[in-house]
C-alpha cells in the first residue's frame, strides 16, 4: 500500500495478480478511504494507466503505449523515474490500435524496466467532477475524451449481504477499545459507520463509436485497478450497471455520452479519547415503612434505618 500523499501502486499484468486477487497483502489496508479520496485515487490511476508502456522488437526507442488514447508526432513523454523527457518522433501505430511510437531520447539514457512514463496532459483523458464551463467551451479541434463523475446515491450502509438492503447502520457503532499508550489513564474508542455509494461515470466523446470505445476502455481500467484501491482503504467496489446511451446537443459541441455506474462501500471512522473508569459509588438507603420509593428528608429517622455505602475501586 502506498504511503499517505504518495503515488499509488500500479496494476500488474502478471498471472500472480490476475489469478490471485484475494491474497491478504493485496487487500489489507490500514486506512479508510472517503468518497473524495476514491475519486482522487481514480484520477491518479488513470494517469498511470495511460502511461503504461511495453517494449517492442523494433529497437530500444520504439515502445508501445497500449492504453493511450492520444499520440502524435512532437508530443512529450516524461520519464517520472529518471526525471527525463523524450519526444515522439514517429507514430508507427495509432493510439487505440497498439499505440506504438518511436522516441527521440534527446540524449537521455535508455529506458529501463520499471521506469514510470507519463503522457502530457493534452494526451490524456479528462477526469472531472462536473461538466465544467471550461470543457463546454473547448473548440471541437481541441476536444479530448472526458469522463465526468457524480454521486448518484449515498445511504447508511447495509449490515446484510447485499448493498442497500436492510438492516442498515443508521449511526456509528463502536468498533474497538484500546489502551492509550500516550496518555496513561485513558483509552481510545473507535467507532465507525458504513455507507453504500453509487457513483456514475459519464464518458463523453465526439462520436458514438469513440464513446462506445471510451466506456469499454474505462471499464477495463476499473477492473484492473480495483485491488489497488482496496489496498488503500476502499472496502468494496462492484460494477453496478451500464446506463442508457445518450447524445447531447445542449452544449456548443454535439457529443455522445455513455454512462456506467459503480458501487463503492466506504466507512467513516471516528476516534475518541476517554478517561478510564476509576470508581463507582453506590448509596442505598431503606426508607420507613410505607414510604418505599419516596425520598424523605428528615433528621429523625424511624427505627430500622439502614445505610449502605460501598465503593468499588
C-alpha positions as CSV (number, residue, x, y, z in Angstrom):
1,X,0.0,0.0,0.0
2,X,1.2,3.5,-0.8
3,X,2.3,6.0,1.8
4,X,-0.1,8.9,2.5
5,X,0.2,11.5,-0.2
6,X,2.5,9.3,-2.3
7,X,1.9,7.8,-5.8
8,X,-0.5,4.8,-5.8
9,X,0.7,1.3,-6.8
10,X,0.2,0.3,-10.4
11,X,-1.6,-2.8,-11.6
12,X,0.4,-5.8,-12.9
13,X,-0.5,-7.9,-15.9
14,X,1.3,-11.0,-14.5
15,X,-0.7,-14.1,-13.7
16,X,0.1,-13.7,-10.0
17,X,-2.1,-10.6,-9.8
18,X,-4.7,-11.7,-12.3
19,X,-5.4,-15.1,-10.7
20,X,-4.6,-14.5,-7.1
21,X,-6.6,-11.3,-6.3
22,X,-7.6,-12.4,-2.8
23,X,-4.1,-12.5,-1.2
24,X,-4.0,-10.7,2.1
25,X,-1.2,-8.3,1.1
26,X,-3.4,-7.1,-1.8
27,X,-6.5,-6.5,0.3
28,X,-5.3,-5.4,3.7
29,X,-5.5,-1.7,4.4
30,X,-4.5,0.5,7.4
31,X,-6.9,3.3,6.4
32,X,-10.4,4.0,5.3
33,X,-11.0,6.0,2.1
34,X,-13.6,8.7,1.7
35,X,-15.6,9.4,-1.5
36,X,-13.3,12.3,-2.2
37,X,-10.2,10.1,-1.8
38,X,-11.7,7.5,-4.1
39,X,-12.2,9.9,-6.9
40,X,-8.6,11.2,-6.3
41,X,-7.3,7.6,-6.5
42,X,-9.2,7.1,-9.8
43,X,-7.7,10.2,-11.3
44,X,-4.1,9.2,-10.2
45,X,-4.6,5.7,-11.5
46,X,-5.9,7.0,-14.9
47,X,-2.7,8.9,-15.4
48,X,-0.7,5.7,-14.5
49,X,-2.9,3.6,-16.8
50,X,-2.4,5.7,-19.9
51,X,1.4,5.9,-19.4
52,X,1.8,2.1,-19.2
53,X,4.4,1.1,-21.8
54,X,5.8,-2.1,-23.3
55,X,9.0,-2.9,-25.2
56,X,8.8,-3.9,-28.8
57,X,11.2,-5.8,-31.1
58,X,11.8,-2.8,-33.3
59,X,14.5,-1.2,-31.2
60,X,15.2,0.3,-27.8
61,X,13.4,3.5,-28.6
62,X,10.3,2.0,-30.3
63,X,7.8,1.4,-27.5
64,X,4.1,0.7,-27.2
65,X,1.5,2.6,-25.1
66,X,-1.4,0.1,-25.2
67,X,-3.7,2.2,-23.0
68,X,-3.1,5.6,-24.6
69,X,-5.9,7.3,-26.5
70,X,-3.9,10.2,-28.0
71,X,-0.4,10.1,-29.5
72,X,1.1,12.5,-32.1
73,X,4.4,13.5,-33.5
74,X,6.0,16.1,-31.3
75,X,4.3,15.0,-28.1
76,X,6.4,14.9,-25.0
77,X,6.8,11.7,-22.9
78,X,8.1,12.2,-19.3
79,X,10.2,9.6,-17.5
80,X,8.9,10.1,-14.0
81,X,11.6,7.8,-12.6
82,X,14.7,9.2,-14.3
83,X,13.3,12.8,-14.5
84,X,13.9,12.9,-18.2
85,X,11.8,14.0,-21.2
86,X,11.5,12.4,-24.7
87,X,9.9,13.5,-27.9
88,X,7.6,11.3,-30.1
89,X,9.4,11.4,-33.5
90,X,7.2,8.9,-35.3
91,X,3.8,7.3,-34.7
92,X,4.0,3.7,-36.1
93,X,0.6,2.5,-34.8
94,X,-2.1,4.9,-33.7
95,X,-3.3,5.1,-30.1
96,X,-6.1,2.6,-29.6
97,X,-4.5,0.3,-32.2
98,X,-1.4,-0.6,-30.4
99,X,0.0,2.9,-29.6
100,X,3.5,2.2,-31.0
101,X,5.8,5.2,-31.2
102,X,9.4,5.9,-31.8
103,X,11.0,8.3,-29.3
104,X,13.8,10.8,-29.7
105,X,15.7,10.4,-26.5
106,X,17.2,13.9,-26.6
107,X,20.5,12.5,-25.3
108,X,18.9,10.8,-22.2
109,X,19.9,7.3,-21.2
110,X,17.8,4.3,-22.4
111,X,14.5,3.5,-20.7
112,X,14.9,0.6,-18.3
113,X,12.3,-1.9,-16.9
114,X,10.4,-0.3,-14.0
115,X,10.6,3.3,-15.3
116,X,7.3,5.1,-15.0
117,X,6.4,7.1,-18.1
118,X,3.8,9.8,-18.1
119,X,2.0,11.4,-21.1
120,X,1.3,15.1,-21.4
121,X,-2.0,16.4,-20.1
122,X,-3.2,17.1,-23.6
123,X,-2.7,13.4,-24.4
124,X,-4.8,12.1,-21.5
125,X,-8.5,11.7,-20.9
126,X,-10.1,14.5,-18.8
127,X,-11.5,13.4,-15.5
128,X,-13.8,15.9,-13.9
129,X,-16.3,16.2,-11.1
130,X,-18.7,18.1,-13.3
131,X,-19.2,19.2,-16.9
132,X,-17.4,22.5,-16.3
133,X,-17.8,25.6,-18.4
134,X,-14.2,25.3,-19.4
135,X,-14.9,21.9,-21.1
136,X,-18.1,23.1,-22.6
137,X,-16.4,25.9,-24.5
138,X,-13.5,23.9,-25.8
139,X,-13.3,24.1,-29.6
140,X,-14.1,20.8,-31.4
141,X,-10.5,20.7,-32.7
142,X,-9.1,20.8,-29.2
143,X,-11.7,18.4,-27.6
144,X,-10.4,15.3,-25.9
145,X,-12.3,12.4,-24.3
146,X,-13.8,13.4,-20.9
147,X,-15.1,11.3,-18.0
148,X,-17.4,13.1,-15.6
149,X,-18.3,11.6,-12.3
150,X,-21.1,12.3,-9.9
151,X,-22.6,10.7,-6.7
152,X,-25.9,9.2,-7.7
153,X,-26.9,7.6,-4.4
154,X,-25.4,7.5,-0.8
155,X,-27.1,5.9,2.2
156,X,-26.1,4.4,5.5
157,X,-24.5,1.1,4.7
158,X,-26.2,-2.3,5.0
159,X,-25.0,-4.8,7.6
160,X,-26.7,-7.5,5.5
161,X,-25.4,-9.4,2.4
162,X,-26.5,-7.1,-0.4
163,X,-25.9,-3.3,-0.9
164,X,-28.7,-1.0,0.3
165,X,-30.6,-3.9,1.9
166,X,-32.0,-3.5,5.4
167,X,-30.9,-3.6,8.2
168,X,-28.6,-0.6,7.8
169,X,-26.1,1.1,10.1
170,X,-28.0,4.3,10.7
171,X,-25.5,5.7,13.2
172,X,-21.9,5.0,14.2
173,X,-21.2,1.9,16.3
174,X,-18.2,1.1,18.5
175,X,-15.6,-0.9,16.6
176,X,-13.0,-1.3,19.3
177,X,-11.4,-0.1,22.5
178,X,-7.7,0.1,23.1
179,X,-5.3,1.5,25.8
180,X,-4.0,4.9,25.0
181,X,-0.2,4.5,25.2
182,X,0.4,8.2,25.1
183,X,-2.0,9.2,27.8
184,X,-2.0,7.0,31.0
185,X,-5.4,6.6,32.5
186,X,-7.2,6.9,29.1
187,X,-8.4,4.6,26.4
188,X,-9.2,5.0,22.7
189,X,-12.7,4.3,21.5
190,X,-13.0,3.8,17.7
191,X,-16.5,4.0,16.2
192,X,-17.4,3.6,12.6
193,X,-20.4,3.8,10.2
194,X,-20.7,2.0,6.8
195,X,-22.0,3.8,3.7
196,X,-23.3,2.4,0.4
197,X,-22.5,4.7,-2.5
198,X,-23.2,4.7,-6.2
199,X,-21.0,6.8,-8.5
200,X,-22.0,7.4,-12.1
201,X,-19.3,7.9,-14.7
202,X,-20.3,9.7,-17.9
203,X,-17.9,9.1,-20.8
204,X,-18.1,11.9,-23.3
205,X,-16.7,11.8,-26.8
206,X,-17.2,13.5,-30.2
207,X,-18.6,10.4,-32.0
208,X,-20.8,7.5,-30.9
209,X,-18.2,4.9,-31.9
210,X,-15.5,6.6,-29.9
211,X,-17.9,7.0,-26.9
212,X,-18.5,3.2,-27.1
213,X,-14.8,2.6,-27.1
214,X,-14.2,5.0,-24.2
215,X,-16.7,3.4,-21.9
216,X,-15.3,-0.1,-22.6
217,X,-11.7,1.3,-22.1
218,X,-12.8,2.8,-18.7
219,X,-14.5,-0.4,-17.5
220,X,-11.3,-2.3,-18.3
221,X,-9.3,0.3,-16.3
222,X,-11.7,0.0,-13.3
223,X,-11.3,-3.8,-13.3
224,X,-7.5,-3.7,-13.3
225,X,-7.1,-1.1,-10.6
226,X,-9.8,-2.4,-8.2
227,X,-7.3,-4.2,-6.0
228,X,-5.0,-1.1,-5.8
229,X,-7.8,1.0,-4.4
230,X,-8.9,-1.8,-1.9
231,X,-5.3,-1.9,-0.6
232,X,-5.6,1.9,0.0
233,X,-8.8,1.9,2.1
234,X,-11.8,1.2,-0.2
235,X,-13.8,-1.6,1.4
236,X,-15.7,-2.8,-1.7
237,X,-16.0,-2.0,-5.4
238,X,-18.7,-3.5,-7.6
239,X,-19.8,-3.0,-11.2
240,X,-23.4,-1.9,-10.8
241,X,-24.9,-1.2,-14.2
242,X,-24.5,0.4,-17.7
243,X,-27.0,3.2,-18.3
244,X,-28.9,4.2,-21.4
245,X,-26.8,5.6,-24.3
246,X,-27.4,9.3,-24.9
247,X,-26.4,12.1,-27.2
248,X,-26.2,15.7,-26.1
249,X,-26.8,18.9,-28.1
250,X,-27.3,21.3,-25.1
251,X,-23.7,22.4,-25.2
252,X,-21.9,24.1,-28.0
253,X,-20.4,20.8,-29.2
254,X,-22.7,17.9,-30.1
255,X,-21.3,15.0,-28.2
256,X,-22.1,11.3,-27.5
257,X,-22.1,10.1,-23.9
258,X,-22.0,6.6,-22.4
259,X,-22.7,6.1,-18.7
260,X,-21.7,3.4,-16.3
261,X,-22.3,3.1,-12.5
262,X,-20.1,1.5,-9.8
263,X,-20.9,0.7,-6.2
264,X,-18.4,1.7,-3.5
265,X,-18.6,0.7,0.1
266,X,-16.9,3.2,2.5
267,X,-16.6,3.6,6.2
268,X,-16.4,6.8,8.3
269,X,-14.2,6.3,11.3
270,X,-14.3,8.4,14.5
271,X,-11.7,8.2,17.2
272,X,-12.4,9.5,20.7
273,X,-10.1,9.5,23.8
274,X,-11.9,8.7,27.1
275,X,-10.8,8.5,30.7
276,X,-10.7,5.1,32.3
277,X,-13.3,4.3,34.9
278,X,-11.8,5.0,38.3
279,X,-14.6,4.3,40.8
280,X,-18.3,3.6,41.2
281,X,-20.2,4.9,44.3
282,X,-23.3,3.1,45.4
283,X,-25.6,4.7,48.1
284,X,-28.5,2.6,49.2
285,X,-31.0,3.6,51.9
286,X,-34.1,2.0,53.3
287,X,-37.0,4.5,54.0
288,X,-39.5,4.0,56.8
289,X,-42.3,1.5,56.3
290,X,-45.0,2.9,54.0
291,X,-42.6,5.2,52.1
292,X,-41.0,2.8,49.7
293,X,-39.7,4.6,46.6
294,X,-40.3,8.0,48.2
295,X,-37.4,10.2,49.1
296,X,-37.9,11.6,52.6
297,X,-35.7,14.3,54.2
298,X,-35.8,14.2,57.9
299,X,-33.5,14.4,60.9
300,X,-35.4,11.9,62.9
301,X,-35.3,8.5,61.1
302,X,-37.6,5.8,62.3
303,X,-36.1,2.7,63.8
304,X,-34.9,0.3,61.2
305,X,-32.9,2.8,59.1
306,X,-30.3,1.0,57.0
307,X,-27.4,2.9,55.3
308,X,-25.1,1.0,52.9
309,X,-22.2,2.8,51.3
310,X,-19.9,0.9,49.0
311,X,-17.1,2.0,46.8
312,X,-15.7,-0.2,44.0
313,X,-12.2,0.9,43.0
